[in-house]
Amino acid sequence: MQAERVALITLITPISALLLGIWLNDEAVSQRIWLGAALVISGLALYEYGKYLPWSKHWKRWRQSPL
C-alpha cells in the first residue's frame, strides 16, 4: 500500500474526533472551532501532499527524505 493512502488517517482523525465529540458528548462547537479544525486539516494536508504543488520544487523540505 502506498504511503499516501496510509497517510489519509492523519487527515481523518481530527475531524472524526470532532464529530464524535458532537455526537456522543453533545459538545457545543462554535465557528472558531470549525475554523481551527479547517486550519489544522489544511496544515496536515500541506505537510502530506505539499510535494505535489507546482511551486514545491523551490522548497527544500519536500526534497529531503522523511524524518
N, CA, C and O of each residue as an XYZ file, in Angstrom:
268
protein
N       0.848     -1.174      0.000
C       0.000      0.000      0.000
C       0.898      1.243      0.000
O       1.922      1.277      0.682
N       0.512      2.235     -0.753
C       1.307      3.448     -0.847
C       1.208      4.276      0.431
O       0.204      4.250      1.143
N       2.279      5.004      0.693
C       2.325      5.815      1.914
C       1.264      6.914      1.898
O       0.747      7.282      2.953
N       0.933      7.442      0.723
C      -0.075      8.500      0.661
C      -1.448      7.992      1.087
O      -2.225      8.728      1.695
N      -1.741      6.752      0.773
C      -3.038      6.200      1.183
C      -3.085      5.982      2.691
O      -4.106      6.235      3.332
N      -1.990      5.519      3.243
C      -1.942      5.297      4.686
C      -1.969      6.635      5.421
O      -2.521      6.727      6.518
N      -1.384      7.659      4.833
C      -1.322      8.971      5.472
C      -2.682      9.651      5.545
O      -2.813     10.662      6.236
N      -3.676      9.148      4.876
C      -5.016      9.750      4.958
C      -5.576      9.718      6.370
O      -6.407     10.555      6.721
N      -5.137      8.766      7.186
C      -5.619      8.701      8.562
C      -5.246      9.958      9.314
O      -5.950     10.349     10.245
N      -4.153     10.602      8.932
C      -3.749     11.858      9.567
C      -4.782     12.945      9.325
O      -4.999     13.797     10.186
N      -5.414     12.923      8.173
C      -6.412     13.934      7.851
C      -7.788     13.597      8.408
O      -8.591     14.494      8.664
N      -8.060     12.330      8.594
C      -9.384     11.897      9.035
C      -9.547     11.995     10.547
O     -10.639     12.296     11.030
N      -8.484     11.748     11.297
C      -8.568     11.662     12.750
C      -9.101     12.927     13.423
O     -10.007     12.808     14.248
N      -8.602     14.130     13.128
C      -9.135     15.311     13.845
C     -10.616     15.568     13.575
O     -11.358     15.928     14.489
N     -11.042     15.389     12.349
C     -12.452     15.619     12.027
C     -13.336     14.555     12.670
O     -14.398     14.871     13.205
N     -12.906     13.304     12.621
C     -13.722     12.253     13.240
C     -13.801     12.452     14.753
O     -14.846     12.192     15.349
N     -12.725     12.904     15.379
C     -12.767     13.177     16.815
C     -13.730     14.323     17.130
O     -14.466     14.273     18.116
N     -13.717     15.345     16.293
C     -14.630     16.468     16.485
C     -16.087     16.030     16.320
O     -16.945     16.392     17.125
N     -16.355     15.255     15.278
C     -17.731     14.798     15.041
C     -18.201     13.816     16.114
O     -19.365     13.847     16.513
N     -17.312     12.955     16.579
C     -17.691     12.050     17.668
C     -17.975     12.812     18.956
O     -18.879     12.447     19.707
N     -17.209     13.865     19.214
C     -17.474     14.686     20.392
C     -18.824     15.365     20.317
O     -19.516     15.486     21.328
N     -19.203     15.806     19.142
C     -20.520     16.435     18.960
C     -21.619     15.397     19.139
O     -22.615     15.641     19.821
N     -21.430     14.253     18.527
C     -22.479     13.231     18.509
C     -22.630     12.526     19.858
O     -23.748     12.374     20.351
N     -21.533     12.101     20.451
C     -21.611     11.296     21.668
C     -21.632     12.122     22.954
O     -22.224     11.702     23.948
N     -21.002     13.270     22.942
C     -20.852     14.038     24.172
C     -21.650     15.340     24.157
O     -21.615     16.107     25.119
N     -22.362     15.584     23.073
C     -23.159     16.808     22.919
C     -22.331     18.067     23.175
O     -22.782     18.997     23.845
N     -21.124     18.079     22.634
C     -20.264     19.239     22.793
C     -20.764     20.386     21.929
O     -21.245     20.179     20.815
N     -20.644     21.593     22.458
C     -21.006     22.783     21.701
C     -19.815     23.176     20.832
O     -18.697     23.329     21.324
N     -20.066     23.335     19.551
C     -18.995     23.664     18.618
C     -19.307     25.008     17.979
O     -20.340     25.187     17.334
N     -18.399     25.936     18.173
C     -18.597     27.277     17.622
C     -17.903     27.401     16.265
O     -17.246     26.473     15.794
N     -18.065     28.557     15.663
C     -17.413     28.806     14.380
C     -15.900     28.836     14.531
O     -15.182     28.470     13.600
N     -15.410     29.259     15.671
C     -13.968     29.290     15.910
C     -13.372     27.886     15.926
O     -12.255     27.675     15.452
N     -14.109     26.941     16.465
C     -13.624     25.555     16.489
C     -13.587     24.994     15.071
O     -12.632     24.310     14.705
N     -14.617     25.275     14.267
C     -14.618     24.819     12.876
C     -13.482     25.467     12.093
O     -12.846     24.815     11.265
N     -13.226     26.744     12.350
C     -12.120     27.426     11.688
C     -10.784     26.812     12.105
O      -9.910     26.588     11.268
N     -10.633     26.545     13.392
C      -9.414     25.896     13.870
C      -9.228     24.519     13.272
O      -8.115     24.147     12.900
N     -10.309     23.758     13.175
C     -10.230     22.429     12.562
C      -9.837     22.528     11.096
O      -9.051     21.719     10.604
N     -10.382     23.514     10.401
C     -10.030     23.704      8.989
C      -8.556     24.073      8.843
O      -7.892     23.608      7.917
N      -8.043     24.898      9.740
C      -6.628     25.261      9.684
C      -5.723     24.064      9.981
O      -4.686     23.894      9.340
N      -6.111     23.243     10.944
C      -5.330     22.044     11.265
C      -5.323     21.081     10.085
O      -4.271     20.558      9.717
N      -6.481     20.843      9.493
C      -6.575     19.944      8.341
C      -5.783     20.505      7.159
O      -5.121     19.756      6.442
N      -5.852     21.817      6.957
C      -5.087     22.430      5.863
C      -3.588     22.258      6.081
O      -2.850     21.949      5.145
N      -3.147     22.456      7.302
C      -1.730     22.271      7.604
C      -1.281     20.835      7.425
O      -0.203     20.582      6.887
N      -2.097     19.893      7.870
C      -1.754     18.474      7.697
C      -1.748     18.091      6.219
O      -0.882     17.339      5.771
N      -2.707     18.606      5.471
C      -2.750     18.301      4.036
C      -1.551     18.903      3.321
O      -0.985     18.279      2.424
N      -1.162     20.109      3.710
C       0.010     20.734      3.103
C       1.273     19.943      3.420
O       2.144     19.782      2.566
N       1.365     19.458      4.638
C       2.527     18.656      5.026
C       2.572     17.334      4.257
O       3.630     16.926      3.778
N       1.433     16.674      4.140
C       1.390     15.361      3.499
C       1.487     15.434      1.980
O       2.182     14.626      1.364
N       0.796     16.398      1.371
C       0.673     16.425     -0.081
C       1.285     17.664     -0.726
O       1.085     17.903     -1.917
N       2.020     18.444      0.039
C       2.619     19.656     -0.489
C       3.647     19.411     -1.576
O       3.916     20.293     -2.392
N       4.217     18.230     -1.591
C       5.224     17.933     -2.616
C       4.633     17.894     -4.016
O       5.376     17.934     -4.997
N       3.328     17.816     -4.128
C       2.673     17.785     -5.432
C       2.287     19.178     -5.937
O       1.806     19.316     -7.062
N       2.493     20.197     -5.123
C       2.177     21.556     -5.547
C       3.198     22.031     -6.575
O       4.365     21.644     -6.511
N       2.773     22.861     -7.515
C       3.694     23.275     -8.583
C       4.902     24.056     -8.082
O       5.967     23.979     -8.693
N       4.771     24.801     -6.996
C       5.886     25.610     -6.519
C       6.730     24.875     -5.471
O       7.635     25.477     -4.894
N       6.461     23.602     -5.214
C       7.166     22.880     -4.157
C       8.615     22.575     -4.494
O       9.394     22.278     -3.588
N       9.004     22.635     -5.751
C      10.397     22.347     -6.087
C      11.348     23.406     -5.528
O      12.556     23.180     -5.462
N      10.812     24.550     -5.129
C      11.627     25.592     -4.515
C      11.776     25.389     -3.014
O      12.614     26.033     -2.383
N      10.974     24.500     -2.436
C      11.026     24.264     -1.003
C      11.920     23.081     -0.717
O      11.719     21.995     -1.261
N      12.887     23.283      0.117
C      13.895     22.258      0.391
C      13.311     21.079      1.177
O      13.780     19.952      1.015
N      12.331     21.304      1.999
C      11.802     20.263      2.898
C      11.291     19.047      2.138
O      11.524     17.917      2.567
N      10.599     19.251      1.019
C       9.991     18.122      0.328
C      10.995     17.374     -0.561
O      10.685     16.300     -1.074
N      12.154     17.920     -0.736
C      13.162     17.207     -1.496
C      13.996     16.297     -0.601
O      14.718     15.432     -1.098
N      13.903     16.484      0.699
C      14.647     15.660      1.643
C      13.878     14.380      1.923
O      12.688     14.276      1.625
N      14.559     13.427      2.486
C      13.888     12.202      2.904
C      13.064     12.492      4.170
O      13.368     13.439      4.895
N      12.045     11.703      4.437
C      11.212     11.934      5.626
C      12.024     11.797      6.895
O      13.120     11.237      6.901
N      11.461     12.318      7.965
C      12.159     12.285      9.257
C      12.430     10.910      9.744
O      13.009     10.737     10.816
